[in-house]
Amino acid sequence: MTKEEKKEIQEKYYKTEAGQAMKNRLIRLIITGTMGILFSIFLIYSNYTKDGNDIWQYILAGILLVASIIFIIGSINIRHKVLNKYAIKNSK
């Protein structure tokens, strides 16, 4: 498929009711992941700048960072899978 065909299929899917609902959910996942990344960076920075470095805050920030990255990657994977299913179904 060319890029134009992919854009056209994506636009058609997002015009459907299911497409709009999925788009809203995926945007929420990306926003949640981004906020998690920013908060984990804040935790790392605040723990680094204060005198008593607490290892547990670094561990918590690391876990939050990994979970946030998984959220973002998962939303991208879900988008690709759903759009591929829609393209296959509507190409026939």
N, C-alpha and C positions, 0 to 999 in steps of 0.2 A: 504494500500500500504506500502511496505517496503521502507526503506531509499534508497536502491539501485534502485528500480523502480522509485522513485521520482527524483533521480539524473539523471537517464537515460532519463526520460521525459523532464526534464529541459534542458539537453544537446541537445535533438532533437529539442526542441522549439527554443532554441537560435541559432540553425543552419539555421532556416528559416529567410527569409527577414524581416518579421514582428517581429520576436523575437529579431533580432539584433537591429532594430529600437527602440523597446520597452526597451531593455537593456540600450541603450545609453541614452534614455530619463530618465529612472529611476536613472541611475548613475548621471546625471546632477541634478536631484532633491535631491539626497542624498548629493552631493557636495554643492549645494545651502543651504540646511538645516544645514550642518556642518559649513559652513562659517557664516551663520546667528547666530548660537549658539556661535561661537568663537567671533564674533563681539559684541554680546550682553554681553558676559563676559567681553570683553575689555571695553565696555561702563560702566558697573557696577564698574569695578576696577578703571577706570580713574576718575569717578565721586566720588568714595569713597576716593581716595588719594588726590584730590584737596580740598582746604579749603571750598569753597562754595558748599555744597551739594544741588544739584538741583533736586527736586522731579520729574520734567518732564523727566529728563534723565533716572531715574529709571523706570518710566512708559514706556518710549520708549523702553528701554532694555527688560523690561518684555514682552511687546507686540511682539517684535522681537523674543524673546526666544520662546514664545508660537507658533508663526507662523512657526518658524524653526522646532520645534518638530512636528507640524502638517504635514509639508512637508515630514519629514522622515517617520513618521508613515503611511502617505498616500501612499508613494512609496512602502512600504512593503506590505500594504493591496492590492494595485493594482497588484503587482507581484504575490501574492498568488491567487487572483481571476482569473487572466489571465492564470496562469499555471494550476489551477483547471479546467477551461473551456477546455483548450487544452487537459488535461488528460482524461476528460470525453468524448470529441469528438473522440479522437484517441483510446480509449479503446474498442470501438465497432468494 
